[in-house]
Amino acid sequence: MAIITVSREMGTGAYQIASGVAQKLKYTLIDGPRIKALASKYGLTLEMLQMVDEKPPSYVTAEDRKRAAALNSIELIILDLARKGNVVIYGRGGQDLLKDCKNILRLRFIADFEERVERFAEREWIDPDMARSLIRRSDHQRGGFIHFYFDRDWHDPNHYDLVFNTSRLSEATIIDCITATVKEPALKESDKAAVAIIDSVILAKKIETALLNAPVLEDYRPFTISINKGAVSINGYIVSEAQKKAAIEIVKAVKGVTSISEDIHVVDYKAYKEKM
């Protein structure tokens, strides 16, 4: 149940390659259209999906927390599909979302900037200057999403198993290389442990989403959540004992939670801020 993740710069032709790999291996491609098709089943409107997809979240206001919860829902779509194995995850921090799984083949696609501009301008029938602006914005947004949400440098090659320069290599050559690499014995040897790891990530995301969506937790900031076979450990800060009790009850109510240990400190940072 190998899992392939794709990190890409706009205009590299990565989507065609990812589609070709999925087709050749008979894997499921997890991309924007597939997430969009499943969004309603996870309580996501198409408007909210567009607002949060691959964009750095914030947790300050109630609306911010709704957006962060929506981003979690996108991740739950990806995780539920990845749990079945044999998938290609296109963007969206797939490799970071599944960082503890050892059966991940992490791909990165780059190309010369002006070549990316030319490809994108031709594909979208737009002026090259506009293409340059859109590509720079896309690179900044996607890099910012990875840096803010996963605390990782998007450009660091050490975070990938294979980096392909599509200015130098043909699509066919790259697809052949990927389909050969996915047969690596070390990836197959890690398959058995992957489902349990993904189940823990799914449970953590469900807990975090329930907390973000709870109106009673009006000043909630994300806890650190650890899972071990349904046993949940949470720690962090909250503004009152009432909200602390409410948060614990919310976690208990999430299906799959078998026990809870907590280290939640009550700190009325809101009142402190108002005195400043």
N, C-alpha and C positions, 0 to 999 in steps of 0.2 A: 504493500500500500504506500509506495513512494509518493512524496509530496514535492512538487517543483514550485518554487516561488520566483517571481519575476520582478526585478526592480529596473526601471527604465527612465531614460530621459525622453522627453517629447521629440518626435521626429526621427527616432532611431529605427523605426520599422519593427519594434519589438512585438507589437500586437500580432502581426502576420506570422512571425516566428513562433510565438506562444500558441497561436491557433494551429499552426502546422505541426508542432510537437504534440499537442493534445490529440490531433487527428491521427497522427502516425502511431502514437502509443495507445490510442483509444481511451484517453483520460478525459475527465470532466474539466472544462475550462471555466474557472470562476472569475468572471469579468463583470464590467458594469451592467450589461444587459441581463446577465443571469441574476445578479443581486437585485436589479430593478424588478425582475419578474417575481422574485420571492419576497420583496419588501413588505407587502401588505400582510403576509402571514406572520410577520414579526412586529406588526403594529407600526410600520414605517410608512408615512405618506411619501409620495414621489417628490413633493416640494422639500420636505425635511431631508430626504436622501440627498438631493442636489446640494443642499446647504452645508451638509457635514462631511460628505464623502471625500476622504483624503485631505481634510482641512484640520489644522490644529484646534483642539477643543479648549474651552475655558470653563471655569467652575464658579464664577463670581455671582452671577444673578440666577434667578429661577429659570430664565430662558436659556442661559448658558448651560445649566445642568440638564435641561431637556435635550439640548443638542448633544451634550456628552453622552447621555443615555441612548440617543439615536445612533451615535457612532458605535456604541457597544452593540446595538442591534445588528448593525452591518457586520461587526466582527462575529456575532453569533451565527449569522448566515454562513460566513466563511468557515467557521469552526465545525458546524454541523455537516457541511459538505466535505471538509477535510477529514473528518472522523471516518468517513467511508473509504478514504484512501484513493490513490490513483487520480490525483487532481493537479492542475496547474493553476496556481493562485496569481492572478495578474495584478501587481501593485498592492496598495492598501496595507503595507507593512506586514505582509504574510509571514515573512521569515522571523520577524520580531514577535509576532503574535504566537508563533509556535517555536520559540527559541530553545525550549527544553527538549524538543523532539530531535532525535538523531537521524531520522530518515528523511531529512530535508535536503534537497539539492537547490542551493541558493544561486540564482543567476542575476547578472547585472548587464545592462545593455547601454553602450555609449556610442557616440559618433562625433565627427567634427561638427562644430557649431554651424558653420555656413551650409554644410550639407544637410543638417537637420532643418535649417530654415528653408532650403530649396524643396526638400521633400514635403514639408508641412504646407508650404505655400501652394505647391502643385496639387496636393491632396484636397485642400480646403478652398482652392481657387481664390486666394487672397493675395494682397500686396506683400512682397518680401519684408518691408519695414514693419507691417502689422504682424507678420509671422515671427519676426525677431522679438517683438514686444511680448507676444503671447507665450513664446517658448521661454523667455527669461522669467516671466511671471509664473509659468508652470513649474520650472525648475526651483524657483524660490519657494513656492507653495509646498511642493512635494518634499523638498529638502527640509523645510520648516516643520512639516507634519512629522517626519521621522525624528527630527532632532527634539522637538517639544514632547511628542507623545511617547517615544521610545528611547530618548536620550542617546541617540546614535548619530554619527556623521554619515550621511547618505552617500558621500563620495568615497569613503574609506574602503579600498579594495579588500582589506583583511576580513570584511564582513561577508564576503561572497566566495563561493566555491569556483565559479567560472565568470570571467568578465569578457564580454564580446564587444569588439569594435566593429560595428556594422559598416563603417567606411572602408574597412579592409577585408572583411570576410563576406562571402555570399550567404544568402538565406539558406540555401540547400546545405552548405557546409556546416553552418551553425546548427541546423536541425539534426543533422547526422551526428554531430559531436554530442549534443544533449541526449539524444536517444541511446547513444552508446554508453554515456556516463551514468545514466539512470540505472544501469544494470550492475553498478558497483556493489560488490558483496556487502560492504559495510552498511550501505543503506538498507539492504534487505534484512540484515541481522538486527537492525533497530526497530523493525516493524512491530514486534510484539508489545513493546513498551509504549508505543505511540498512542494507542487508544486511551489508556489510563491517564496519560499526560494531558491529552486533549480534553478528556472528561473533566479533569480538575480545572483547566482553563475555562471551560464552558461554565462550570459551577461558579467560579469566581466572577465571571462576567455577568451572570444572572444576579448574583448578590449585589454587585456594584450597580447594576441597572435598577434593581429594586430600591436601593438606597437613594440613587439620583432622582428617581421618579416619585419619591415619597414627599407629599406636601408638608407633612409635619416636620421634616428635616430642612427647614428653610435656610439654615446656615451651614448645611453639610459640605464638608470638603472630603475628598476621597480618602478612605482608609487604606492601609496596607492589608491585603487579604492573602492568606496562605491556605492551601487546601491539602489534606492528606487523607485520601479515601473517604471523603465526606466529612471529615473532622475539619472544622473551620477555625482559623486563628485570625483575629482582626485587631489592629491597633491603629491609633491615631488620636485626633483631638476633636472635641465637640463642645458646643457653647453652654450646655446645661445638662443636669441630671435627667430631666424629663426627655430630652432628645436622645440622651445616651440609652435610656431604657427603651425608647421607641425604636432606635436603631437595632438593638439586640433582638427585639421582637420581630422586626422586619427580616433580619437574617434567619432567625429560626423558622420563619414561614416559607422560606425558599425550598422548593422540592429538591431533595438530594442531600440536604444538610443533616448530619447525624449528631453532631455535637459542636459546641462553641466554646472557645477560650478567647478572652478579650483583655486588651490592655489599652482601654480608651480613657484618655484624660480629659476632664472637664476644664476648659479654659475659656472664659468669656472674652475672647479676643475682640469681639464686636464692641463691647462696652469700653474696653481699653482703648480701641481705636478712636472712639467718640470723644475721649478725654484728651487726645493728642492735639 
